[in-house]
């Protein structure tokens, strides 16, 4: 059961990064976490038994108090649940292995909101880039367009820019592991459908993300995630259908930078 939120004095943050064979990109991810000005951060890297040297890069560049777990897993949400099990922070965030925080004060700004108000979550925006150096901006994902009433239409905050109280993850038993792409959407449905979560949106870019992830790779990936989104809604008592979910794309096109 999700309990009422209260201000958190001097909040601690657990950042979970799941990866497999991410040697080409994870260095920037690790560096962006190390650069954060907020000191009370636990960085957990869950590696799916990579064979490209990812573990060595993580070992050499992880925060001194970070955790590296490297072993086979049954999928991305199984790995994310492993990270949750190791998380001790008041707040939990998930940062992909080809993403990076947009600036050094992202975590500090998030923690300030948690310490000032009674909230369970903070959302920021995510910038999609075509290149690994984050210079060719393609799209800005505006998490401010999310509202619980729009879940049935397939809307959710950008997951890498979402900071949620660990108590919420604990109350909902983390992620359902039988999804390939939409386990984070399923979590959002369960967490936000009843309007119990108190949240704030900051209209700022929290995370720079490379195009080509599991949910943005191509048209077939988009169709797969949309079908899983519909399944997540129906599983959790929220009516939806594929046409409703697809209807959000005209608005999403407005986010593309030409």
N, C-alpha and C positions, 0 to 999 in steps of 0.2 A: 504493500500500500504506500502511495506517495504521501509523505507528510508535509505539513505546512513549512514553507521556507522561512529562514531567519537570517539576518545579517551574519556574515562570517568574518570574525576578526582575524587579520593576518592569514588569509587563506593559502593553503598549499595546493599545488597543481600537479597532477599526473598526466603526462603526455605519452600516448601509446603510438608507436610506429610499427606496423606490421610490414614484412617485406619477404621477398625471395628473389635472389639473383638481381640485386639492386646496386651493384658495385658502381655503375656509371652515374648514379643520381643521389645516393643516400648521403654522400659527403655534404652536400649543400643543406640537406634536411637537418643533419646533426649540427652543422655550424649555426643554423638559424636558431636552434634551441639553445645552444651554448651562449649565443649572443644576447639572450633575453636579460633585461635588467632586473626582473623579479627573481629573487634568489631562491625561493622555496619551490623548486621544481624537481620532480622526479621523472626522468625520461626512461621509458621502458621500450626496448626494441625486441619484438618477437619475430625471429627469423625462421622461415620454413626450411631449414637445412640447406642453405644456399651452397652452390659449388663453384661460385665465381669470385670468391674472396671477400664477399660482403661482410662476413664475420670479422675479418681482420680490420677492415675499414671502420666498422663499428667499435671494435675494441680500442682502436687507436684514437678515435674521435668522440666517443660518448662522454657525456658529463661524468665527472669523477664519482658521483653518487648514483649513476645510472645503472640500469639492469639490462643485460643481454641474455635472452633465452633463445637458443637455436635448437630446433628439433622438428621433425615432420609434423604436419597438421592436416586436418581434413578439409580445409578451406579457409577463406579469408575471415569468416565470422567465428570460426573455431579459434583462429589465431587472435582475433580481437578479444574474445572472451578470456583467453589465457592472459592477455595483457590486463584486462579488468581484474582478474584474480590477484594480480601482483600490485595493483594500484592502491596507494595509501593516501592520496591527496584528497582534499575536500572537493576539488573540481577535477573532472576528467575531460581530456580532449584527445582526438585522434588525428595525427598528422601523417599523411602518406609519405612513402619513401621517395617520391619524386616531386614533393612539394616543399615549400619553405615559408616560414613566417615573414610577412611583408616588411616588418621593421622590428627593432629590438625592444620596443615597449608594448607589444601586443598583449602579452600576458599580464603586465602591470596594469594596463587599462581595464582588462577583464576583471582582475582581482579587485580593483577599486570599486567596480559596480557591485560585486558580490559582498563587499564589506560595507557598502553604503545602504543597500536595500535588501528587502526580503524577496529574493529571486532564486529560482532553481536553474536558470539557464541564461546564457548570453550568446547572441548570434552576431557574427560579422559577415562581411561579403568575401567572396573569393574571386581572384582574377585568373583567368585562363590565358596561358601563353603558348605560343607555337614552338618556342625554343627553350633549351635548358638554362639559358642565361637570363630568362625572364625579361626580354626586351621587346618581343613582338606580341603585344597585347591583342587577344582575339575577342574576349568577352568578359564582362563583369557579372558574376552571379549575385544578384541582389536578394539577400536573405530577408530583406524587409517586406518582400511580397508575400511571405508566408503568414498565414493565419490558420488556427485550427479548423475553421470552417472550410478551408480550401484543401484539406487533406484528401477528400474524396476526389478532387480534381488532379491529384498527383503532386501537389506542392509540398515542399519541405525546405527547411533551411539548408544551406550548403554545409555538408557534414564536417569537412575539415575546419570550417569556421565556427563550429558549434562547441560551446563549453557548457557542460552539464554537471550538476551536483552528483557526486559519486553515490549518494543515497538514492537517487532516482534509478541509476543503473542497478543498484543492489535490489531495490524494491521490485524491479521488472525482470530480474534474472538475466540481465545483459541482452545479448543478441540471439535471435533464432538462427540456428545454423543450417537450416534446410533451404536457404536462398543462395543463389550464385552471385547476385549483384545487389538486391534490394533489401538486405537485412537491416541496413541503417534506416531505410524508409519504414520498415515494419516496426522498428523501435520508436520512431517518431509517431506513428499511429498510436501505439500503445501508451506512449507518454503524454501525448497532447490532445487526444480525441475528446477527453472529458473536460477540458479546460482547467485542469487542476494545476498545471505548471505555470508559474509566474516567470515571465521572461522579458528580456530587454534586447532590442536590436540596436547595434551601433552601425551607422551608415559609413563604415570604413572598411578598407580591404585588410583583412586579417592574414590571408594566405595567398601566396602565389602558387599556381598549379600548372603543371604541364599538361597539354592535351594528350589524349591517347590512353587514358586510364580505362579500367574495366567498363565503366558506364558511359564513356565518351568516345570509344574507339571508332565505331562505325554504325551504320544504320541497323544492322542485325543486333548489335549490342543494345541500341536504344529500344528496339522492339522487345527484346528479352526483358529489359528492366521494366518497361511499361506493363508487360504481362505480369511480372512479379509484383509490381505496385498494385495492380488490381487484386491479385491474390492476397496481398497483405491487408488491403482494406477489407475485403470480404471476410477473411479469417478473423478479423478483429471487430466485426459487427458494423463496419462503415460501408454503406452502399457505394459502389463505383462500377465503371465499365471502361473498356478500352477507349471508346470514343471520348468519354469525359476526360480521361487522362491525356489523350493526344491533343485535346483542345488548348492546352497551355502553351503549345509551341509557337503560335503567332506572337504571344507576348514575349516568349524567350528570345525570339529573333530580334527584338528591340534591344537586347543586351549586347548584340554583336557589334564590335567596333570595326568600321569599314575604313 
